[in-house]
Amino acid sequence: MKPFISLENITFSYPDAARPALDGVTLDIYPGSFVAVLGANGSGKSTLAKHLNAILLPTSGRVLVDGMDTASPENLIPIRRRVGMVFQNPDNQIVANVVEDDVAFAPENLGVEPAEIRRRVDDALNAVGMSAFAMHAPHLLSGGQKQRIAIAGVLAMRPQVLVLDEPTAMLDPRGRREVMDTVEALCREQGITVVLITHHMEEAARADRVVVMAKGKPVMDGAPRTIFPRAGELRALQLDVPGATELVRGLNAAGMTLPADILTPAECAAAISEALQC
């Protein structure tokens, strides 16, 4: 399968920084995939995210989105129509006083016909489970609901890729669950490619692929079940593992024999139950 986004040996340096934020990154993102990017503070993960739709341009190397070089000014609008960004604070992306007006904002500015805008707004709100709130004031919504509206605003652009830079960092557990359920459904049910920057291991465990960043480059890349059992390596990078994975490690150290690649509480409970019946 041909990648939709390709990063080809890119570097990026902020002014006066002691070292590059990105240092020779080569990475492919494939259509329909769900990729989680992990890393400690300063690892380069958010800088990487901003290269995926030309918010930042590489100092060297190149980024291709659907075959288009992000460094070419004429590609900027087509690239941003294909790759939408959602950030930590939904209040920074909500611009209107009524939910449906906010979702309509981007397609209106692109000159989309009114009937098509109506369809896009309805489709986007339905996709994030917020249709019942179309006429509500965004500032009265919960954090998780606001973030889902922010995602709907991006979906109204009809992107093929959704990049989320720590979208649950400011949310409580319920809000995180709402947003992650929405994001996963968009990938699994609608085929939207998802790139999730996160520091929550349980969120990363829901992805198809985990990329671990350190010192500006990928140092681990694989399925969650191959990455998270490498707890020692992750801890050396100041990262953790999902709670269920850690519990299994402790139980195995105490004498049980459970699969090391368990990721979720449900899997953990089932494995413990089966082990106790033996």
N, C-alpha and C positions, 0 to 999 in steps of 0.2 A: 504494500500500500504506500502511496506517495504521501509524504508529510504535508500538512497544511501550513505549519510554521517551521522554519528552519533557522537556527542560529549557527552561523558558520565562523568559528574561532573568533568570537567577539570579545573585545575588551572595552571597558568604560572606566574613566577616572573622573571623580569630582575635583573641582579646583582645590588645590592645597592639601589634598588627601595624601597620607603617607604611602598608601598602596592602592592599586586599582580596586574598584568595587566589583568589577567583573574581570576575570583574568583568563582569557583563552577559552571561552565557553562554546562548546559545540553540542547542540541539543535539537532533537526533532520532536514536534508535537503532531500526533496523527488524528485524523478526523474521527469524531465520536468518542474519543478517549476522555478519561477523567484522571488528570495528573495532579498530584499534591506535591508542593514544593516546601521542604522543611529546611530549617537552618537557625542557628543562634543569631542573636542581634549582631549586625555587621557582616553577616555571611554573604550578602548580595542578593537574597531572595526577592526583596521588593524592587531592587534595581532591575533585576531580571524581568519581573512582571511588567515594568514600565517600558521595556524594550519590545514587548509583544504587540503593541499598537502604536508605536512611534511617539510615545510621550517623551522617551529618551532615545537618542540615536547613538550607536556604538562609536567609540573612538577609533577602533579598527575592526576589521571583519565586517560581516553584513548579516542582516536579518531579512529573510524572505517570508512574506505572508501571501499565501496563494500565488506564489511565483513573483510577487511584487517586492522590490527592494524598498525598505522603509526610509532609506536615505534620499529617495527621489521625491521632491515636493509634490509632484503631480499625483503621487500614489497615496498621499496622506488621507484624503477623504474616503477613497475606496477601502483603504486598510481599516479605518476606524468604523466603517459600516460593517466590516466583516468581524472585527475583534472589539468587543465591548468590555469596559472596565467598571468594576464595582470596588469601592474603597471601604476603609474601616468605618467611617462616620457617615451614616446615611443622611444626616442633616446637611452635609456639604453637597449632596447631589439632588436634594429635593428643592425645587425652585418655585412651586406654585402653592396656592392655598387650598386647592381641591385635588384629591388623589388623581382623578382621571385627567385633569388638566396637566398635572405633573408628568404623567406617563405620555401624554400627547406632545409634550414640549419638543423633544428631539425630532420626531418626524415632521412636525409643523415647520421647524427651522430648516428642514431639508426640502421643503416644498412639496411634500406628499399630499395627494388629493384628499379632501375632507372625508370622503366615504372610506378611503383606504385607511386613513388615520383612525376612524371609528372602529374598523375591523381590528387594527393592530392593538389599540388600547384594550378592547374587549378580550382579544386573544391573550395579551400579556398579563392582564389582571387574572384571567382564568388560569393561566399557567402557574402563577404563584399563589393561587388560592385566595385572592383578595378582591374578587368581583363584588362581594357584598359591601365593600368599603369604598366603592368608586366615588361617592359623593361626600366622603368624610374629609375632614381637615387633617392633613398629615401630622401636624404637631400634636394632635390628640391620640395618636396611635402609640403602641408599645414599640420598644426598640427593634424587636424582631419583625414586627409588621412594617415599620419604616424601611428596614433593610430589604424586605420583600418588595416594597414599592420601588425602591431604588433599582432592584433587579428588573422589575417590570419596565421601568423607564428605559433600561438598556435593551431589553427584549423587543421593545417597540421599534427599535432600529433594525430588527431582524438579523442579528449577528449570527455568524457560524461558530464563533468562539466566545466564551464568557471567561474573562480573567477576573478573579476575586482576590484582592489583596487584604488578607486578614479580615474578612467581612464580619466575623463574629467576635472580634476582639473586645468590643464595647458592650456585648450582650450578656444577659444572664443565661443560665442553662436552658430554660425554656425557649428563649429567643434563638440561642445557638441551634437547638434542635429543629425549630421551625425553618430556619434558613437552610440548614444542611439537608433537611428532607426535600425542600424545594429545589436546591441545586442538584441533588442526586437525581431527582425525578426529571429535571430538564435534560440531563445527560442520558439517562436510561430510556426515557419514554419519547423524547423528541430528538435525540441524536446530536444535541449541542455539545461541542467540545468544551470541556471545563479545565481550566488551570486554576488551582486553589493554592494560594499562599497562606500558610497557617502555622500556628505554634501549638495547636491542639492535636495530640496524637490520635485521639479517637476519630477526629474528622479525617485525618490523613488515611486512617485504616479503611475508610469507605471508598477510597480511590482505587483505580485499576493499577496505578503506577505511582511510586514515590521517588522523588528526586531529592537528595540531601545535598545542601550547599554548605561549603566551608571555605573561607578565605577567597571568595569570589569565583568558585568553580564547583561543578558537581563532583562529589566524592563517592556517592552511592546512588544507584539507579536500578529499580526493579519493582516487582510486585510487593505489596505490603507484607505478604506472608514470607517473603524472602528477606525483607529489610528489618522488620521489627524483632525477629529472634536474635539479631546481632546487637543485643542490648549494650554490651561492653563498648563496642565501637561507637554507638550512638551517645553513650554517656561521656565518652572522651571528647565528643563534639558539643557537649553541654545540652544534649537532647535527652528526652525521656522515651518511654514506650507506652502503648495503651495499658490501662489498668489491668485488663484481663490477661494480657501477655505477662505483665510483671507478677501477677498472682500465680500464674502457671509456673514461672521460674522459681518462685518461692516454694511451691508445693513439690515440684520435682527435686529441689534441693533437700527437701525434708523426707524424700523417699518415694514419692508417687512417680508414676510414669505417664505423663500426659503429653499430647502433641505440642511441640514448641512453637508452632505457628498459629496458635489460637489468638484471635484478635478481639472478640466481642464477649460480653458477659454471658450471652446465651450459649455460645460455643463452649465457654469455660464450664458453665453449669452442666451442660450435657456430657462433657468429657469427664467431669468429676463423678457424676451419677453413674456413668458406664464403668468407671474404674472401681467404684465402691461395690458394684454388683458382681465384679469378677472374683 
